[in-house]
Amino acid sequence: IVEINGRGLMLEWKTDTNKPTTGQRIMYERLTKSELITVILVVGNAKTMEVSHVGTFYKGKQSPLKSADLQGVKDRIKKWVSWAKRQS
């Protein structure tokens, strides 16, 4: 987790499935509802940094997973950083 300007970003890596457990999904929906925390869900291998899909939890909702690679995840993080820096 990282914090910028009072906003938090969490990364959740999944290797064997492309969706969080029911408990994780409920937790991420609740944590992101206030818009203070965003969760990026990365499907792939955290050890090798191979990525197949990425999605987010924000405003209490999960976005559909989209095909991605590591550069796509990095780009999504960079966008979040730019957004977080503009928040007051």
Secondary structure as UniProt FT lines:
FT   STRAND          2..4
FT   TURN            5..6
FT   STRAND          7..14
FT   HELIX           22..32
FT   TURN            33..34
FT   STRAND          37..45
FT   TURN            46..49
FT   STRAND          50..58
FT   TURN            59..60
FT   STRAND          61..62
FT   STRAND          66..67
FT   HELIX           70..86
//
